Amino acid sequence: MKVVLVCNTDGALANFRAPLIRALVAAGHEVVTISGSGGYIDTLRAMGARPIVVEFSRHSAAPLRNLGLLRDLLRLLRQERPDVVHSFTHKAVIFGSLAARLAGGSKIVATVTGLGTLFVRGDAKTRLLKTLLVWQYRLLLRPDQPVLFQNPDDLQEMVSLRAVRRKQAVLTYGSGIDLAEYALPDARSVAEARQQLAQETGQDMSNRIIALFPARGVPEKGFKEFYAAARTLSERFPDRFAFVHIGLIDTEASGALSAEEVRANALAQGVHYLGYKINARDYMTAADVVVLPSYYREGVPRSLIEALALGKCLVTTDMPGCRETLIDGWNGFLCGTRDAASVVSALERIDADFRETARPRSRQLCEDRFDVRRLNALTFGLYGLPAPEAAQG
């Protein structure tokens, strides 16, 4: 069987769909990826996929550019003649699904990876774009194709807006994680990661609670709230916390902060901003608590799923996608949206006893809800394939 995976970026496929790609290849199926190029083409090729690059222009709503994307996708799908076309993210879902429908002959599957800023901001332009997006879903998706959602709120909202039909909506709980690659770190691994972080930041971490903010520098990820909480707690408890931010400066994102703005905020508010890290897991291993005060309308944030796998306690918002990763007061604490004071209150409640108690709880929640073997088995079933061997045991 030939499966084509369509996504706006190659990085999203390489980072979030690697277990699916590997499972398909291991089962003897041909995998073709169609995406933009962001430096992960060789990574996809090494997994056994055959990558094809297309210009997606992630934030453009220009009709002519989108028609060009549709033309390119239709041409490629007619050439490839796949058995399955599976698309991820809004633009790829809409135009990938339509191209597959026009090309004919393929099963069509779509995954909505979060509703994004169109469902957060309330200005006139955003409302117009949201209405346009909903109508595109209504008109361009085939009514019988499965549409996967990563949290129940997104599913319910898109059904209530009549963007999709309830009978075609499928709940997955995130993009899944390969737990074999995320062993629960032992005390020695944590100590080594903390020592490495201390050397990089120049701050003694031995008796501090390390609070990690793993996110792009955009307001909706909770940037201002994390930084404001860091300043308050650093002034209130000078020797208790260390605040670390790792993440990309996303210059394409609407409202994104510049590198200069992020660094200026870090200097002013007592945060170690360390930039984008390919080895983000090492920093998460060092952390005591992972903080994401997001109001972005996430699917389920990958960073929080990884934090669960590594046994970390969490502080995140009571928002769709985020709330699925913790039970308030059990393995972390929920905070309010756009509310730095509630982030402060949540972090003040975390002590050594709570961190130790949360450790196995977070791991168990990850195993119960986010194990990629379950998602792969579901996805294979939608493709009309038997479950991969790793999911059958």
N, C-alpha and C positions, 0 to 999 in steps of 0.2 A: 504494500500500500504506500502511496505517496501522500505525505501530509505537508501542507504549506502553512507556515506560521507568519502572520502579518502583524507588524508593530511599528510605531513611529521611530523607535530607537533600537539599535542593536544592543545597547547596554541593558535595556529592560529585558530583552530576550535572554542574554547571557547571564544576567544576575538572578532573574526571577523564574525563568523557564528552563534552566539547565537540567533539572531532574526529569522534566517531561521529554526534552530532546534526547537525553541519554537513554531513557527508558524506551522510547520509540526506536532509536538506533539499535539498542541491544536486542529488541524484538525482531529486528530484520527489516524495519520499514525505512523508506527514504524520507528524509526531512529536508525541506527547502525553507529558508527564512527570507522574507522580504521586509526590509527596514531601511531607515536612514543609517548613515555611517558615523559612529562616534568613537571609533577605536577598538571595537570588539569583534570585528569581522573575523580576524584570525582565531579568536577564542571560540566563536561559533563553529568555525571550520574544524578546529581541534576536537570539538564534541562529536563530530561526525555529520554535521549539517552542511548544506550547500547554500551559502549566503548570496543573496542578490540585493544590491543597493538601489534604493529609490529615494528621491527627495520628498520628504514629508512636510517640511515647513510647519513645525509642531503648533505654532500659535497663530497661524494665518487662517482667517475666515474668508479670504478673497475667492470669489466664485471661479474666476479663470484658473487660478492656481490649483484649486481643488478639482476642477474638471481635468486639468493636466494630470493630477495624481490618479484620478479614476481611469483615464486613458492608459496610463502606464501600468496600473494594476490589471486592467482588463487584458492588455496585450500579453503580459507575463503569464496570467492564469490560462489564457488560451494556448500559449506555448507549452506550459507545464502540464496541463490537463491533470490536476491532482484529484485524488479521491476525497480529501478533506481540506477545507480552508478554515483555519482558526485564527481569529483576529483579536487583538488586545489594544485597549485605550480607545477613547471616543472616535477619533478620526479614522483610525485603522478599522474599527468595528463597522463604522458607517460605510466607508468607501471600499474596504476589503470585502464586506458582505455583499454590497451591491455589485461589485465587479465579479464576484463568484457567482452571483445569481444570474448575471448577464452572460457569463461564460458558459454556465450550465455544467451539469455532470458531477458536481461536488456536493458532499455534505458540508453544511455551513454551521460553524459554531462561533460564538462571540463571547468575550469576557470583558465586562466593565470593571476596570481596575480602580474605581473611585469616581465620584461625581465632580470633584475639583472645585475651582474657584467660582465657576458659574453658578454654583448652588450655595455660595457663601455671601458674595457681594450683592448689594441691592441697588446699584446705580442703574440708570436707564439703559446704557449700552449693554451691561451684563444681563439685564432682564431680557433684552431683545435677543442676544446671542443664546441665552438659555431656551427661549421659546423656539428659536430656529433649530437648536440641537434636538429638542423633543420632537419636533415635526419631522426632522430627518430620520429619527428612529422609527417613527410611526410609518413613514412612507417608503423607506428604502430597505428595511429589514424584512426578510420573508417571515410571515406569521408563524411558521412552524419550526423555525430554527431555534435551537437552545441559546439562551443568553445567560451567562454565569455572572453572579454578583458576589462580591467578597464580604458583604455584611448585610444583615437583614433590613437595615434602614434604607440603604440604597435600593434594594430590591423593592421594598414597599413604596418608596417615593416614585420610582420609575413606573411601577404598575399603576399607582394612583394618578399619575400624569398621563396615563395611557400611551406612554412611549413604547412599552412592551406589554404583552398579554401575560396574565398570571400563569397560564399553563406552560409558557415557554421559559419562565424565569427559574433559575436554579441557584441555590445558595451554596457557596463553597467554603466560606471562612478563609479569606486570604489566598495568597499564591502558594502556600505550603512551604515547608522547609525540610531538607534532608537531614534528619536527626543524626544519621551516621557521620555526617560531617561536622556536627556541633556537639561534641562530647561535653558533658558538664565538667568545667575545669576544676582541677584539684587545688589545694592550698598553695602548692609550689608554683603552679602556673599563674595563679593570681598574684602571688608575691613578685614573680619575675616581671609580669606585665606592669605592676604598679611601680617597680623600680625603674623600668624603661621609661614610663611616663614621667617619673620624677626627674630623670636625667634630661628628658626633652623639654620639660617646662621650667626646670631649675627650682622647683618647689618641693619641699619634703612632703611626701604623701603618707608617711607611715601611720599617722594617727588621725588622718582626715577622712571624711566621707567624700568620696569622689562622685560628683554628679555630672553625668555625661549628656550632652545635647547633640544627638547625631542627626543633623538636618541641613538642608539647603538654607541659605540666608535670605529667606522670604518671610514677610510678616505672618502669613497664614500658618506657618509651621510653629508659631509661638516664639519667634526670635525675641521680640521685645519683652515678653513675659518672662522668659528664661533669664535674660540679661538683667532685667529689673530685680528679679528674685535673687540673683547672684549678688548684686550690689547690696541689697538689704541684709542678706544673711552674712555676707563678709564683714559688714559693719557691726552686726549684732554679735556674731561669733567669729572673731578673727582667726581662730585656730581650729575651727571645727570642720569646715568644708573646703573642697577644691572644685572649681567649676571649669569644665572643659567642653569646648565646642569643636566638632569635626564635621565638615560638610563642604560641598561644592558651592562656589559662587555662581549661581545660575543667572547669567546675564540676559537670557531670553525670557525668563519668567516675568510676568507683569508685576510691577511693584517691588522687584528684587533689589536688595541692597548691593551697592558696589563693594569691591574688596576693601577699598579705603574706609567706607562707612562701617563695615564689620570690624575691621581692625581698630578703628577709633572707639567703637562701642566696647570692644573687649578691653582695651587699655583703661577706659574710663570706669568700667563696672566690674573689674576684677575677674574677667573670664580669660582662660587660655584658649585663644582661637588657633587651631593647628592646621586648618585647611582641609582639603580633600585627602582622604587616606584610603588607599587600596586595601590596606590591612586593618580595616575598621574593627574586625573581631578582636584584635589585640587590645584596642582601647576599651572595647566593651567588657573584655575579660578583666581589665584593671578596675573598671567602675564598680561602685557599690549600688548606684541607682541610675537608671536611664530615664531621662526626663524629656517628654515631648508634649508641650502644651498646645497641640495643633488644633486649628479650627478649619483645616483645609478641605474637609470632606474626603478623607482618605478612604481607600478600599479597606485594607488593614495594613498599617505601616510595617514594612519589612523590618525596619530597625527594632520595633517592639517585639516582633516574632523572634528575631535573633536574640534579643535580650531575655525572653522567656526561655529559649533553648539553653542559654548559658546560666540560668538560675538567678537572674537579677530581679530586684524589686523595681517597680515602675511607678512613675508619676505621669499621668496623662489626663487628657480632658474627657469629660462625659459627652463625647461626640461619636457619631457613627464611625465604625472602624476602629477607633481608639479604645472605646469602652469594652470591646470584645476581648481585649488582651489582659484584663485584670478584674479581680473581684475586690471591690473597695474594702480596705482594711485587712485583706487576706494575703495578697501578694503585692500590694501597692496601694496607692491612693489616687482617687479621681480629684481633679481640680476643675475650676470653672474656666469658661472660655474668655479670653482677653482679660484675665484676672490674675495679675502677678501676685497679689496678696494671698490668693488661694494656693499658688505654687509654693510660696513661702511656708504657709501653714502645713502643707503636705510634707515638705522636706523636713520641717522641724519634728515631725512625728517619727522619723526614721532613725532608729538606733541599732546597735549591734545585734540585740536580741531579735528585732523585727527582721533584719536582713538575713539572719540565719534561718529564721522560720520561713521566710518567703522563698528561700533558695529552692527547696524541693517542690514547693507549691507551684512556682512559676514553671519549672521543668515539666511537672505533671500536666499543667494546663496546656502547655505546648504539645505534649505527646497526645493528649486527648482531642485537641481541636485543630492543630495545624500540621500534623504529620503529612508530608507530601505523598506518602504511599496511598493514602486515602483519596487525595485529589487526583493522582494519576489513574487510579482505578476508575474513578468517576469519569474522567476525561476519556480514557480508553473506551469505556462503555458508550459514551456519546459518539465516538468515532465509529462504533460498531465492531470494536476489537475486544478480545478477552483481556482481562486484567493482566498487567505485567507480573512476572513471576515474583518480584519483590513485594508485591501487594497481596499475594495470594496466601502467604504464610500466616 
